[in-house]
Each structure stands twice: as structure tokens, then as C-alpha cells.
Amino acid sequence: MSDYSDSLIQLLIKKVKEYPRFSKEEIEKFCWMAVHEHKHGVLPSEYDIREIDEELYLQLLQEFKSNI
């Protein structure tokens, strides 16, 4: 698994918390959205099937859950 900079992870955590209608019950969805936006430069559309950086997603999700 790649190690991403702490500053990137913290930036994405902040972004997740600022999304409209953010909820801790859907943290996986919001982390996925942040990683998608980071990689592609836009939020995903309803049926967006573009790939994301799964390692970044998993690291973000793990870090987010450990800080809740």
C-alpha cells in the first residue's frame, strides 16, 4: 500500500467534512467522493464509473475512522 502525505490525507478529511449533507453514517460514500474529486478534478456524477485511487481511498477511510 502506498503511503500518501499526511497533508494530503488531512486536506481530504477537511474536504469530506465540508461536503453538503455530510453524515458519518455514509463516510465510505463521502471518502469515495473526495478521492474521485482529487483524481479527476470534479465530483462524480450519479452514474460515474471512472476509477479512483483505491489505495488512497482506503488510507483516507482508515484515517477518518480512527479520528472519529
N, CA, C and O of each residue as an XYZ file, in Angstrom:
272
protein
N       0.837     -1.174      0.000
C       0.000      0.000      0.000
C       0.883      1.239      0.000
O       1.851      1.326      0.756
N       0.545      2.179     -0.843
C       1.307      3.426     -0.915
C       1.027      4.277      0.303
O      -0.058      4.234      0.884
N       2.022      5.042      0.671
C       1.826      5.998      1.761
C       1.677      7.375      1.144
O       2.557      7.850      0.426
N       0.562      8.000      1.431
C       0.306      9.348      0.948
C       0.662     10.323      2.061
O       0.632      9.977      3.243
N       0.998     11.539      1.668
C       1.420     12.519      2.659
C       0.291     12.804      3.637
O      -0.889     12.780      3.286
N       0.686     13.072      4.863
C      -0.284     13.402      5.903
C      -1.055     14.659      5.522
O      -2.242     14.783      5.823
N      -0.374     15.589      4.858
C      -1.061     16.827      4.473
C      -2.160     16.550      3.449
O      -3.213     17.185      3.505
N      -1.947     15.622      2.515
C      -2.981     15.259      1.547
C      -4.162     14.611      2.268
O      -5.313     14.962      2.011
N      -3.887     13.681      3.156
C      -4.952     12.997      3.889
C      -5.751     14.000      4.713
O      -6.981     13.948      4.722
N      -5.070     14.913      5.404
C      -5.767     15.915      6.212
C      -6.595     16.857      5.338
O      -7.695     17.253      5.724
N      -6.078     17.214      4.170
C      -6.815     18.055      3.234
C      -8.099     17.358      2.786
O      -9.160     17.978      2.727
N      -7.996     16.072      2.473
C      -9.170     15.323      2.031
C     -10.165     15.118      3.173
O     -11.374     15.146      2.940
N      -9.690     14.915      4.384
C     -10.587     14.795      5.541
C     -11.375     16.089      5.714
O     -12.583     16.061      5.948
N     -10.690     17.217      5.598
C     -11.368     18.515      5.710
C     -12.416     18.660      4.608
O     -13.528     19.124      4.857
N     -12.055     18.264      3.400
C     -12.976     18.347      2.258
C     -14.215     17.495      2.517
O     -15.337     17.935      2.265
N     -14.015     16.279      3.018
C     -15.136     15.378      3.304
C     -16.104     16.038      4.288
O     -17.316     16.020      4.073
N     -15.580     16.610      5.348
C     -16.422     17.214      6.383
C     -17.181     18.436      5.871
O     -18.206     18.810      6.442
N     -16.689     19.060      4.804
C     -17.331     20.259      4.268
C     -18.363     19.971      3.179
O     -19.050     20.886      2.725
N     -18.479     18.716      2.756
C     -19.468     18.397      1.731
C     -20.876     18.654      2.268
O     -21.168     18.380      3.432
N     -21.748     19.188      1.396
C     -23.149     19.359      1.810
C     -23.754     17.997      2.174
O     -23.479     16.990      1.521
N     -24.545     17.986      3.181
C     -25.234     16.767      3.657
C     -24.284     15.671      4.132
O     -24.633     14.491      4.109
N     -23.072     16.065      4.568
C     -22.117     15.087      5.113
C     -22.747     14.375      6.304
O     -23.382     15.003      7.151
N     -22.566     13.070      6.359
C     -23.015     12.315      7.532
C     -22.017     11.195      7.809
O     -21.479     10.576      6.891
N     -21.788     10.955      9.080
C     -20.855      9.893      9.484
C     -21.383      8.515      9.110
O     -20.609      7.568      8.973
N     -22.695      8.398      8.946
C     -23.287      7.110      8.572
C     -22.933      6.728      7.136
O     -23.017      5.555      6.773
N     -22.540      7.696      6.323
C     -22.188      7.431      4.923
C     -20.739      7.811      4.632
O     -20.428      8.316      3.554
N     -19.867      7.568      5.590
C     -18.474      8.006      5.466
C     -17.781      7.379      4.257
O     -16.945      8.027      3.627
N     -18.112      6.135      3.926
C     -17.496      5.485      2.773
C     -17.819      6.249      1.489
O     -16.946      6.466      0.649
N     -19.073      6.649      1.349
C     -19.512      7.397      0.164
C     -18.777      8.727      0.063
O     -18.298      9.090     -1.011
N     -18.684      9.452      1.164
C     -18.066     10.767      1.125
C     -16.550     10.687      0.915
O     -15.977     11.554      0.257
N     -15.899      9.666      1.460
C     -14.469      9.478      1.206
C     -14.245      9.147     -0.266
O     -13.302      9.645     -0.882
N     -15.108      8.308     -0.827
C     -15.012      7.974     -2.248
C     -15.165      9.232     -3.099
O     -14.429      9.426     -4.066
N     -16.129     10.087     -2.733
C     -16.343     11.325     -3.483
C     -15.092     12.208     -3.449
O     -14.709     12.776     -4.471
N     -14.457     12.326     -2.283
C     -13.270     13.174     -2.149
C     -12.106     12.643     -2.980
O     -11.393     13.418     -3.618
N     -11.912     11.337     -2.975
C     -10.829     10.741     -3.757
C     -11.128     10.884     -5.249
O     -10.221     11.141     -6.040
N     -12.370     10.721     -5.630
C     -12.766     10.917     -7.029
C     -12.477     12.354     -7.456
O     -11.895     12.585     -8.515
N     -12.884     13.313     -6.632
C     -12.649     14.719     -6.957
C     -11.155     15.030     -7.026
O     -10.716     15.793     -7.886
N     -10.377     14.439     -6.118
C      -8.925     14.648     -6.120
C      -8.305     14.125     -7.415
O      -7.451     14.787     -8.004
N      -8.726     12.947     -7.857
C      -8.130     12.329     -9.053
C      -8.609     12.964    -10.354
O      -7.812     13.204    -11.261
N      -9.920     13.239    -10.448
C     -10.499     13.684    -11.716
C     -10.799     15.182    -11.775
O     -11.121     15.708    -12.841
N     -10.696     15.867    -10.641
C     -10.910     17.306    -10.618
C     -12.361     17.742    -10.527
O     -12.648     18.938    -10.500
N     -13.276     16.787    -10.481
C     -14.708     17.083    -10.369
C     -15.365     16.043     -9.464
O     -14.881     14.921     -9.315
N     -16.475     16.451     -8.871
C     -17.256     15.475     -8.103
C     -17.874     14.468     -9.074
O     -18.125     14.800    -10.232
N     -18.118     13.253     -8.615
C     -18.709     12.252     -9.506
C     -20.156     12.581     -9.829
O     -20.883     13.143     -9.009
N     -20.558     12.220    -11.043
C     -21.969     12.321    -11.404
C     -22.665     11.064    -10.879
O     -22.017     10.151    -10.368
N     -23.966     11.034    -11.010
C     -24.743      9.935    -10.434
C     -24.287      8.554    -10.905
O     -24.249      7.612    -10.112
N     -23.947      8.428    -12.168
C     -23.563      7.114    -12.704
C     -22.105      7.075    -13.142
O     -21.757      6.380    -14.097
N     -21.265      7.812    -12.454
C     -19.850      7.901    -12.803
C     -19.150      6.588    -12.491
O     -19.202      6.102    -11.361
N     -18.498      6.017    -13.491
C     -17.825      4.731    -13.297
C     -16.303      4.849    -13.439
O     -15.602      3.840    -13.522
N     -15.797      6.092    -13.466
C     -14.338      6.246    -13.573
C     -13.674      5.680    -12.325
O     -14.215      5.746    -11.221
N     -12.491      5.124    -12.534
C     -11.747      4.535    -11.434
C     -11.191      5.614    -10.520
O     -10.948      6.748    -10.931
N     -10.998      5.222     -9.261
C     -10.342      6.099     -8.300
C      -9.085      5.395     -7.813
O      -8.863      4.224     -8.123
N      -8.273      6.098     -7.061
C      -7.082      5.522     -6.448
C      -7.532      4.776     -5.196
O      -7.749      5.382     -4.146
N      -7.669      3.463     -5.315
C      -8.211      2.663     -4.225
C      -7.327      2.711     -2.975
O      -7.833      2.709     -1.853
N      -6.025      2.752     -3.170
C      -5.123      2.810     -2.010
C      -5.308      4.117     -1.244
O      -5.310      4.127     -0.013
N      -5.463      5.215     -1.977
C      -5.716      6.498     -1.330
C      -7.060      6.466     -0.611
O      -7.172      6.952      0.515
N      -8.071      5.901     -1.245
C      -9.395      5.775     -0.636
C      -9.315      5.001      0.675
O      -9.858      5.438      1.690
N      -8.644      3.860      0.658
C      -8.551      3.033      1.870
C      -7.773      3.729      2.981
O      -8.136      3.634      4.153
N      -6.709      4.423      2.610
C      -5.929      5.147      3.621
C      -6.751      6.295      4.206
O      -6.729      6.519      5.416
N      -7.476      7.023      3.355
C      -8.325      8.111      3.816
C      -9.413      7.579      4.738
O      -9.654      8.142      5.806
N     -10.059      6.515      4.338
C     -11.124      5.923      5.141
C     -10.595      5.457      6.501
O     -11.225      5.698      7.531
N      -9.455      4.801      6.500
C      -8.862      4.330      7.751
C      -8.512      5.505      8.673
O      -8.797      5.468      9.870
N      -7.906      6.525      8.116
C      -7.536      7.697      8.914
C      -8.773      8.405      9.439
O      -8.807      8.819     10.598
N      -9.776      8.546      8.607
C     -11.007      9.219      9.018
C     -11.661      8.461     10.157
O     -12.072      9.071     11.144
N     -11.767      7.151     10.043
C     -12.422      6.340     11.081
C     -11.624      6.351     12.393
O     -12.209      6.248     13.471
N     -10.319      6.473     12.307
C      -9.523      6.489     13.536
C      -9.596      7.840     14.246
O      -9.226      7.947     15.415
N     -10.076      8.876     13.541
C     -10.189     10.202     14.146
C     -11.604     10.547     14.592
O     -11.844     11.634     15.117
N     -12.528      9.640     14.387
C     -13.919      9.928     14.790
C     -14.077      9.761     16.284
O     -15.171      9.958     16.814
